Amino acid sequence: MFKQLPDTRHEIIFLGNSLTAGAEWAELLQNPKVKNRGISGDTTKGILYRLSEVTSSSPDKVFLLIGLNDLATGVAKEKVFENICKIAEQIRKDSPRTKVFIQSMLPVNDPLRESPIKKDDEIVWVNGQVKEWCSQNNFTFIDLYNHFVIPGSQLLNPVHTNDGGHFTGEAYQIWAGIIKDYVKRK
């Protein structure tokens, strides 16, 4: 579907999985240039496969949040980190003027702990590696994780979720508040 939609000037692309797909970013951020390119269930490999659709318009900015579905399906944390870096580098190569903002993976909190997403330590590890890599390679890292985790734990605060992994409307408003200055930045 995204290939069929028209490219516009000065796009701001939100790229990721169901967490990205679940928000009305243009409305939350009061910015009609914002386009949601999140796909439920997407992985780093999926984004690498479809990245040309994103870069073809030479967007002004790309906000990336990806990796949790990779970990949930058994992809090694090292590969998730590597692919996130590849995505950022490919965007830079294909669209050099595009500013890339890599958002940290978010915590999860499955109250039954029977979910395939029991990857708390791996999420923290990938986030740390990505943050360090961004500082060394001139990409912007945005820490969302620490805004939504229960202090002193690695679990998503239950007030922000209805199922242990996906966000409530209020949580999306908090997320939008965290990134709004990055969206406005020239």
C-alpha positions in Angstrom: 0.0 0.0 0.0 2.8 2.5 0.9 4.2 2.3 -2.6 0.8 3.4 -4.0 0.7 6.5 -1.8 2.1 9.7 -3.3 5.4 11.1 -2.1 5.3 14.6 -0.8 8.0 17.2 -0.1 9.5 17.4 3.4 8.0 14.2 4.7 8.6 13.1 8.2 8.4 9.3 8.3 7.6 7.1 11.3 9.0 3.7 10.6 8.6 0.6 12.7 6.3 -2.2 13.9 2.8 -2.3 15.6 3.9 0.3 18.2 4.5 2.8 15.4 1.5 1.7 13.4 -0.8 2.1 16.3 -0.6 5.9 16.5 -2.1 8.7 14.6 1.3 10.5 14.4 0.2 13.4 12.2 -2.6 14.2 14.5 -0.7 13.6 17.8 2.1 15.9 16.5 -0.2 18.4 14.7 1.9 18.0 11.6 0.5 17.0 8.2 4.0 16.2 6.9 4.2 13.2 9.2 3.5 9.8 7.6 3.1 6.6 9.4 5.0 3.7 7.8 4.6 1.3 10.7 3.5 -2.3 10.0 2.3 -4.6 12.7 4.6 -7.5 13.1 7.5 -5.9 11.2 11.1 -6.8 11.9 14.5 -5.3 11.1 14.7 -7.6 8.1 11.3 -6.4 6.9 12.3 -2.8 7.1 15.5 -3.4 5.2 13.5 -5.1 2.5 11.1 -2.2 2.1 13.4 0.7 2.8 13.6 2.0 -0.7 9.9 3.0 -0.5 10.8 5.2 2.5 14.0 6.8 1.0 12.5 7.3 -2.5 10.9 10.6 -1.4 14.1 11.9 0.3 12.2 12.6 3.5 13.4 15.3 5.8 13.4 13.0 8.8 12.9 9.3 9.7 12.0 8.2 13.2 12.8 4.5 13.6 11.6 2.1 16.3 12.2 -1.6 15.5 13.6 -4.8 17.0 11.2 -6.2 19.5 9.5 -8.6 17.0 13.0 -9.8 16.0 13.8 -10.7 19.6 10.4 -12.3 20.2 11.0 -14.7 17.3 14.5 -15.7 18.4 16.7 -13.4 16.4 20.0 -12.9 18.2 20.4 -9.5 19.9 23.6 -9.0 18.0 21.8 -9.4 14.7 19.1 -7.0 15.8 21.7 -4.4 16.7 23.5 -5.0 13.4 20.3 -4.6 11.4 19.3 -1.4 13.1 22.6 0.0 12.2 22.2 -1.2 8.6 18.8 0.5 8.4 20.3 3.8 9.5 23.3 3.6 7.3 21.1 2.7 4.3 18.9 5.7 4.8 21.9 7.9 5.0 23.4 6.4 1.8 20.1 6.5 -0.2 18.9 9.9 1.1 21.9 11.8 2.5 19.9 14.9 3.6 17.5 12.8 5.7 18.0 13.1 9.5 17.6 9.8 11.2 16.3 9.5 14.7 16.7 6.0 16.3 14.2 5.5 19.1 15.0 3.0 21.8 13.1 -0.2 22.0 10.4 -0.1 24.6 10.0 -2.3 27.6 7.3 -5.0 27.7 5.3 -6.4 30.6 3.3 -9.5 30.0 1.4 -10.0 33.2 1.3 -13.8 32.6 4.9 -13.9 31.5 3.9 -16.6 29.1 4.6 -14.4 26.1 7.4 -15.2 23.7 8.7 -11.7 24.6 10.7 -12.5 27.7 13.7 -10.5 26.4 14.1 -7.8 29.0 17.9 -8.1 29.3 18.2 -8.3 25.5 16.1 -5.1 25.0 18.4 -3.2 27.5 21.5 -4.6 25.8 20.4 -3.6 22.2 19.3 -0.1 23.5 22.8 0.4 25.1 24.6 -0.7 21.9 22.5 1.4 19.6 22.9 4.5 21.9 26.7 4.1 21.8 26.8 3.4 18.1 24.6 6.5 17.4 27.0 8.8 19.3 29.9 7.4 17.4 28.2 7.7 14.0 26.4 11.0 14.2 22.8 9.6 14.5 20.4 10.8 17.1 19.3 8.3 19.7 16.0 9.0 21.6 15.6 7.2 24.8 11.9 6.2 25.1 12.6 3.2 27.3 13.3 5.1 30.5 10.0 7.0 30.2 7.9 3.9 30.2 9.7 1.4 32.4 8.7 0.8 36.0 11.5 2.5 38.0 14.0 0.0 39.3 12.8 -2.8 36.9 12.9 -3.7 33.2 9.1 -4.0 32.8 6.7 -1.7 31.0 4.7 0.3 33.5 1.2 -1.3 33.3 -0.5 2.2 33.3 0.9 2.6 29.7 -0.4 -0.7 28.2 -3.6 -2.7 27.8 -1.9 -6.0 26.9 1.7 -5.8 28.2 3.3 -4.7 24.9 1.1 -2.2 23.1 0.4 1.4 24.2 -2.7 3.2 25.5 -3.7 6.5 24.0 -2.2 8.3 27.0 1.1 6.5 26.5 1.2 7.7 22.9 0.6 11.2 24.1 3.6 10.9 26.4 5.7 9.5 23.5 4.6 12.4 21.2 5.6 14.8 24.0 9.1 13.3 24.2 9.8 13.5 20.4 7.9 16.7 19.5 11.0 18.9 19.6 12.9 16.5 17.4 10.0 16.6 14.9 10.0 20.4 14.9 13.8 20.8 14.7 15.1 22.0 11.3 
